[in-house]
Amino acid sequence: MPNPQPAELAATVAKVTRRLLPFLLLMYVLAFLDRANVGFAKKAFQADTGLSDAAYALGASIFFLGYALLEVPSNLIMHRVGARLWMARIMVSWGLISAAMMFAHTELAFYVLRFLLGVAEAGFFPGVILYLTYWFPSADRGRAMGLFYFGAPLAFIFGSPLSGLLLDFQGVAGLHGWQWMFLVEGLLAAIVGVWAYYYLDNGPADARWLTADEKSVLVRAIRAEEQHKEAHGPAHLLSALRNGRVLHFALIYFLIQMSVYGVVFYLPTQVASLLGKKVGLEVGFVSAIPWVCALAAAYWLPRIAAASGHRRGHAAAILAVAGIGIAASVATTSPVLSLLALCCAAAGFIAVQPIFWTFPTDYLGGVAAAGGIALINSVGALGGFVAPNVKTWAESAFASTAAGLYGLAATTLCGALLILAIGRTSARPGVAVEHA
């Protein structure tokens, strides 16, 4: 059987991109918004419920415990039953639980609902990363992941003003503004989840919108890569879960996620402090500015890294810039310089992630990919749990509101060093090593 012609494969990949990426992007926007909108509700929510800063930090971060516990089983279930059913289940359940956050009037209710939200959403992100390996050859996967990562900045570009607007609904129909925010944004996710059941296909072979020739070209290309990965990487689930390189990837992702959520949960209140205003529509618009920068970075930087052949070096440099930005955001007294530093931080920790994910997805295949990707994301999720609590502890221990962000900046720089320490791996089937 002849090898697929590059032009045929490129045309098919472009068609897959147009069909799948906008919808997966919409799903990610809603996922990120529903896990991070608690940052917008922080001040009003605490004022209405009496939650302390420590209780807020625990509730915001406990999401990631439920999320981490079920990542691996969720991805294995999706590998068995297919993405169409499983992605729809994830979105509907997390949307309804997120909407139920409007009833979180006590500490216990807040903790329980945040934990259940993590349980419901578990498997979504690693499921999408695994799903992309079904549809995109290695040479195109980095760009596809870069487009998918638009979801995080878009969640804040559009979600920040939306959350701010809904918070201004204070008293409408007898509800607090934060109740409107959780209700509306949660129901949006549940509606898209129902849509996902009818829109997604489990793989290229099931796609009625691809011709027989397009299916053949794509399936052959991806099957060849899977055979290469299974021959050179861990072939079984258990070997993937205890593989040293996989654990190295997991530690890097843990540190990346510490930087992400250490900033995300507190960005609206940090911007409000810079502006001297309460969190609302105006703060929502200003809070969107760093995510506009992140959007541009997520588009350009993975492409530049892939074209250069030096993905490790680019990823390490990008993450280092994020760490410097986190530290600089509190080192300056100028609101403008602080906002610029936050732009560098957001751009760095968003753009590095699609580049990072090319390393494990080039290395893992089959059921090892399902389990290994989920394990990496599970450990990363624990970074989201640790970061707010470490930030709160550091601020209390050092009696400084800047101490927490300095600590997160340091862990981010450690992540950059660990990226440089990734062994010389196959960049893609047929390429011997990647240059640092």
Residue pairs with C-beta under 8 A, 6 or more apart in sequence:
1 220
3 220
4 216
4 217
4 218
4 220
4 221
5 217
8 213
8 214
8 217
9 137
9 217
9 218
9 221
11 214
12 210
12 214
12 217
12 218
13 136
13 137
13 140
13 218
15 209
15 210
15 214
16 135
16 136
16 204
16 210
16 218
17 140
17 144
17 147
19 207
19 209
20 135
20 200
21 144
21 147
21 148
23 196
23 199
23 200
24 128
24 131
24 148
24 151
25 147
25 148
25 150
25 151
25 154
26 151
26 192
27 87
27 91
27 124
27 128
27 151
27 192
27 196
28 125
28 128
28 148
28 149
28 151
28 152
28 155
29 151
29 154
29 155
29 158
29 159
30 91
30 95
30 155
30 185
30 188
30 189
30 192
31 91
31 94
31 121
31 124
31 125
31 151
31 189
32 151
32 152
32 155
32 156
32 159
33 155
33 159
33 163
33 185
34 94
34 95
34 98
34 117
34 121
34 185
34 186
34 189
35 63
35 117
35 121
36 155
36 156
36 261
36 264
36 265
37 159
37 163
37 181
37 182
37 185
38 45
38 59
38 60
38 101
38 114
38 265
39 60
39 264
39 265
39 266
39 267
39 268
39 269
40 160
40 163
40 164
40 167
40 178
40 181
40 268
40 279
40 284
41 163
41 167
41 178
41 181
41 182
42 56
42 265
42 266
42 268
42 269
42 279
43 269
43 272
43 278
43 279
44 167
44 170
44 176
44 177
44 178
44 279
45 51
45 56
45 178
46 52
46 53
46 56
48 105
48 176
48 178
49 104
49 105
49 106
49 107
49 110
51 59
51 107
51 110
53 392
54 392
55 107
55 110
57 388
57 389
57 391
57 392
58 111
58 389
59 107
59 110
59 111
59 114
60 114
60 265
60 388
61 261
61 265
61 384
61 385
61 386
61 387
61 388
61 389
62 111
62 114
62 115
62 118
62 385
63 114
63 115
63 117
63 118
63 384
63 385
64 118
64 261
64 381
64 382
64 383
64 384
64 385
65 115
65 118
65 382
65 385
66 114
66 115
66 116
66 117
66 118
66 119
66 122
67 118
67 119
67 121
67 122
67 378
67 381
67 384
68 118
68 122
68 378
68 379
68 381
68 382
68 385
69 118
69 119
69 122
69 378
70 119
70 122
70 123
71 122
71 123
71 126
71 374
71 375
71 377
71 378
71 381
72 241
72 371
72 374
72 375
72 378
73 123
74 86
74 90
74 122
74 123
74 126
74 127
74 374
75 123
75 126
75 127
75 130
75 370
75 371
75 373
75 374
76 237
76 367
76 370
76 371
76 374
77 86
77 123
78 86
78 87
78 123
78 127
78 130
78 131
78 370
79 130
79 367
79 370
82 202
82 203
83 127
83 131
83 134
83 200
83 201
83 202
83 203
84 196
84 197
84 200
84 201
84 202
85 197
86 123
86 127
87 124
87 127
87 128
87 131
87 193
87 196
87 200
88 193
88 194
88 196
88 197
88 200
89 193
90 120
90 121
90 122
90 123
90 124
90 127
90 193
91 124
91 189
91 190
91 192
91 193
91 196
92 189
92 190
92 193
92 194
93 120
93 193
94 117
94 120
94 121
94 124
94 189
94 193
95 186
95 187
95 188
95 189
95 190
95 191
95 192
95 193
96 186
96 190
97 113
97 116
97 117
97 120
97 186
98 117
98 182
98 185
98 186
98 189
99 182
99 183
99 185
99 186
99 187
99 190
100 113
100 182
100 186
101 110
101 113
101 114
101 117
101 182
101 186
102 175
102 178
102 179
102 180
102 182
102 183
103 109
103 113
104 110
104 113
104 182
118 381
123 374
125 377
126 373
126 374
126 376
126 377
126 378
128 148
129 145
129 357
129 361
129 373
129 377
130 369
130 370
130 373
130 374
132 141
132 144
132 145
132 148
132 361
133 141
133 222
133 361
133 365
133 369
134 202
134 203
134 204
134 222
135 144
135 203
135 204
135 218
135 222
136 144
136 222
137 218
137 221
137 222
137 225
137 428
138 225
138 358
138 361
138 362
138 427
138 428
138 429
139 428
141 358
141 361
142 302
142 303
142 305
142 306
142 311
142 354
142 355
142 358
143 302
143 303
143 306
145 302
145 353
145 354
145 357
145 358
146 298
146 299
146 301
146 302
146 303
146 351
146 354
147 298
147 299
148 354
149 298
149 302
149 350
149 351
149 353
149 354
150 295
150 298
150 299
152 291
152 294
152 298
152 350
153 291
153 292
153 294
153 295
153 298
153 346
153 350
154 291
154 295
155 291
156 267
156 287
156 288
156 290
156 291
156 294
157 288
157 291
157 292
157 295
158 288
159 185
160 268
160 284
160 285
160 287
160 288
160 291
161 281
161 284
161 285
161 288
162 185
162 284
163 181
163 185
163 284
164 279
164 280
164 281
164 282
164 283
164 284
164 285
164 287
165 281
165 284
166 177
166 180
166 181
166 184
166 185
167 177
167 178
167 180
167 181
167 279
167 280
168 177
168 280
168 281
169 175
169 177
169 180
170 176
170 177
172 180
175 183
201 207
201 208
204 210
204 214
204 215
204 218
204 219
204 222
205 215
205 219
207 215
210 218
224 429
225 365
225 428
225 429
226 365
226 366
227 365
228 365
228 426
228 429
228 430
229 362
229 363
229 364
229 365
229 366
229 369
229 429
230 365
230 366
230 368
232 363
232 426
233 240
233 243
233 363
233 364
233 365
233 368
234 240
234 243
234 246
234 364
234 368
234 372
235 366
235 368
236 367
236 368
237 367
237 368
237 370
237 371
239 368
240 246
240 364
240 368
240 369
240 371
240 372
240 375
241 371
241 372
241 375
243 372
245 363
245 422
245 423
245 425
246 360
246 363
246 364
246 372
246 375
246 376
248 418
248 421
248 422
249 356
249 359
249 360
249 376
249 422
250 375
250 376
250 378
250 379
250 380
251 379
251 418
252 356
252 415
252 418
252 419
252 422
253 356
253 376
253 377
253 379
253 380
253 383
254 379
254 380
254 382
254 383
254 386
255 383
255 411
255 412
255 414
255 415
255 418
256 319
256 349
256 352
256 353
256 356
256 380
256 383
256 412
256 415
257 380
257 381
257 382
257 383
257 384
257 387
258 383
258 384
258 386
258 387
258 390
258 408
258 411
258 412
259 319
259 322
259 323
259 326
259 345
259 349
259 387
259 408
259 409
259 411
259 412
259 415
260 349
260 350
260 383
260 384
260 387
261 383
261 384
261 387
261 388
262 326
262 387
262 388
262 390
262 391
262 404
262 405
262 408
263 326
263 342
263 345
263 346
263 349
263 405
263 408
265 387
265 388
266 388
266 391
267 287
267 290
267 342
268 279
268 283
268 284
268 287
269 279
270 329
270 342
271 283
271 286
271 287
271 339
271 342
272 278
272 279
272 283
274 335
274 338
274 339
275 282
275 283
275 286
275 335
277 283
286 339
289 339
289 343
290 339
290 342
290 343
290 345
290 346
290 347
291 346
291 350
293 343
293 344
293 346
293 347
294 343
294 346
294 347
294 350
294 351
296 347
297 318
297 347
297 348
297 350
297 351
298 350
298 351
298 354
300 351
301 314
301 318
301 351
301 352
301 355
302 351
302 354
302 355
304 314
305 311
305 314
305 315
305 355
306 355
306 358
308 314
309 427
309 434
309 435
310 434
310 435
310 436
311 355
311 358
311 359
311 427
311 434
312 419
312 420
312 422
312 434
312 436
313 420
313 436
314 355
315 352
315 355
315 356
315 419
316 416
316 417
316 419
316 420
317 416
318 348
318 351
318 352
318 355
319 348
319 349
319 352
319 412
319 413
319 415
319 416
319 419
320 348
320 412
320 413
320 416
321 344
321 347
321 348
322 344
322 345
322 346
322 347
322 348
322 349
322 352
322 412
323 345
323 348
323 409
323 410
323 411
323 412
323 413
323 415
323 416
324 341
324 344
324 409
324 413
325 341
325 342
325 343
325 344
325 345
325 346
325 347
325 348
326 341
326 345
326 405
326 408
326 409
326 412
327 341
327 405
327 406
327 409
328 337
328 338
328 341
328 344
329 338
329 341
329 342
329 345
329 405
330 338
330 401
330 402
330 405
330 406
331 341
331 402
332 338
332 341
349 412
356 419
359 422
359 425
360 369
360 372
360 373
360 376
361 369
361 373
362 425
362 426
362 427
362 428
363 425
363 426
364 372
364 373
387 408
390 404
390 407
390 408
391 404
391 405
391 407
391 408
392 404
393 404
394 400
394 403
394 404
394 406
394 407
395 401
395 403
395 404
397 403
420 436
424 433
424 434
424 436
425 433
425 434
426 432
426 433
426 434
427 433
427 434
